[in-house]
Amino acid sequence: MEQQSSSLPRCTYCPRHCQVDRIKNEKGLCRAGNKPKVALVSTHWWEEPCISGTKGSGTIFFSHCNLKCLYCQNYRISQEDFGQEISIEELAKLMLKQQSKGVHNINLVSPTQYFTQVKESLILAKEQGLSIPIVYNTNGYECTHNIEELKGLVDIYLPDLKYADNELGVRYSGVKDYFEQATKAILTMYDQVGAPQFDEEGIIKRGIIIRHLVLPGQIGNSKKVLDWLAAHLPKDIPISLMCQYTPMYKAHNHPELSRRLTKREYAKIIDYFFALGLENGYVQELASAKTSYTPDFNLDGVL
């Protein structure tokens, strides 16, 4: 018999607090319903090396999103709602199926809008033998009370820290308090799982890695992000400095977003990283700024 989540509240899954009744399938700004919607289940090789490793990361891409990023590379699922609704039991089975492939971890990509359903699926899957690390891969716009509820269920947090400048959050992602909410969430994540722990092959088993996508023309914002990280977290926490920005979705309607990052811009951020005394990080080749690196969302692995 299909299980229906018994604890879907008037939705406060993210800081927007839309208060819609998810049990009745009312939809807030993210437009997510009362069942998790998944667009792709795959073995992913393009995450940070300690996540993808030699066996790949077992990604589960969720549809919908609580941000409205104008430049989202996954806009087909985040903004255009592509995906397949499944039950909590089916989601748990997908996690177990991914584990059976021998991947290093289960990588939940953009799970926030299905917080309760994901939590219940994790509990069910662990009861049925799920034992590899769980990665919570998030845009960073999270409520701390949700992160606290994931204690013991999530091993690795992979949050973005997109903006230190809230004006950019309003302009590019449609949210006015991104920095305050994301930084509180990141501190809660760090308190819960601590610095990364690795196995003998260098694969992460527990901890936090923070991502920052460097946007064209926004070097000041990136420097402020690094300033905050250097001041509030240990210097050895890994920071993934991403240069993969590619103008997609509605970016071409905004001249400053209609180009790729330059080599000089990216070099300035890498130099600033070291100038702050930060110790661990990941960088990308500028060649990663290609649409070919965007996953093909085709329901593969879902049905």
Buried (B, 14 or more C-beta within 10 A) or exposed (E): EEBEBEEBBBBBBBBBEBEBBBBEEBBBBBBBBBBBBBBBBBBBBBBBEBBBBEBBBBBBBBBBBBBBBBBBBBBBBBBBBBBBBBBBBBBBBBBBEBBEEEBBBBBBBBBBBBBBBBBBBBBBBBEEEBEBBBBBBBBBBBBBEBBEBBEEBBBBBBBBBBBBBBEBBBBBBBBEEBBEBBBBBBBBBBEBBEBBEEEEEEBBBBBBBBBBBBBBEBBEBBBBBBEBBBEEBEEEBBBBBBBBBBBBBBBEEEEEBEBBBEEEBBEBBBEBBEEBEBEBBBBBEBEBBEEEEBBEBEEEBBE
